[in-house]
């Protein structure tokens, strides 16, 4: 399971070669789309913290126990 909150998270995943490049490109496109849709344009790096995050599930992840992903 990979949790993506920033552009830097994508850079780390790309360097680690843990996920297919095509998938990372789609996730990056979605992250940029979310950034562009924000009403308030931030001068700093766009972060999903406080707004949610993107979770990429991998083979072997227990989808019945996502308690560490879903937080109140």
C-alpha positions as CSV (number, residue, x, y, z in Angstrom):
1,X,0.0,0.0,0.0
2,X,1.3,3.4,-1.0
3,X,0.0,6.7,0.4
4,X,0.6,9.7,-1.7
5,X,0.2,13.2,-0.3
6,X,2.6,15.3,-2.3
7,X,4.5,15.5,-5.6
8,X,7.6,14.4,-3.7
9,X,5.9,11.1,-2.7
10,X,5.6,10.4,-6.5
11,X,9.2,11.2,-7.0
12,X,10.2,8.8,-4.3
13,X,8.0,6.1,-5.8
14,X,9.4,6.7,-9.3
15,X,13.0,6.4,-8.0
16,X,12.2,3.2,-6.0
17,X,10.7,1.6,-9.2
18,X,8.0,0.0,-7.0
19,X,5.0,0.8,-9.2
20,X,4.5,0.8,-13.0
21,X,5.4,4.1,-14.7
22,X,2.0,4.2,-16.4
23,X,0.2,4.1,-13.0
24,X,2.4,6.7,-11.5
25,X,1.8,9.0,-14.5
26,X,-2.0,8.6,-14.0
27,X,-1.7,9.3,-10.3
28,X,0.4,12.4,-11.0
29,X,-2.1,13.7,-13.5
30,X,-4.9,13.3,-10.9
31,X,-2.8,15.0,-8.2
32,X,-2.2,17.9,-10.6
33,X,-5.9,18.1,-11.5
34,X,-6.7,18.3,-7.8
35,X,-4.1,21.1,-7.4
36,X,-5.6,23.0,-10.3
37,X,-9.1,22.8,-8.9
38,X,-8.2,24.4,-5.6
39,X,-9.9,27.8,-5.0
40,X,-6.8,29.1,-3.2
41,X,-3.6,28.8,-5.1
42,X,-0.8,28.1,-2.7
43,X,2.7,29.5,-3.3
44,X,4.2,26.4,-1.7
45,X,4.2,22.8,-2.8
46,X,0.7,21.4,-3.2
47,X,-0.1,18.9,-0.4
48,X,-3.2,16.8,0.1
49,X,-2.6,16.8,3.9
50,X,-5.7,18.0,5.6
51,X,-7.7,17.3,2.4
52,X,-7.2,13.6,2.2
53,X,-4.7,11.5,0.2
54,X,-4.3,9.0,-2.6
55,X,-3.9,5.4,-1.6
56,X,-2.6,2.8,-4.1
57,X,-3.3,-0.7,-3.1
58,X,-0.8,-3.5,-4.0
59,X,-1.1,-7.2,-4.3
60,X,-1.1,-8.7,-0.9
61,X,-2.7,-5.7,0.9
62,X,-5.5,-6.7,3.3
63,X,-8.4,-4.7,1.9
64,X,-10.6,-5.8,4.9
65,X,-8.3,-4.0,7.3
66,X,-7.8,-0.5,6.1
67,X,-8.0,1.0,9.6
68,X,-4.5,2.4,9.2
69,X,-5.7,4.3,6.1
70,X,-9.1,5.5,7.1
71,X,-8.9,7.9,10.0
72,X,-11.7,9.7,11.8
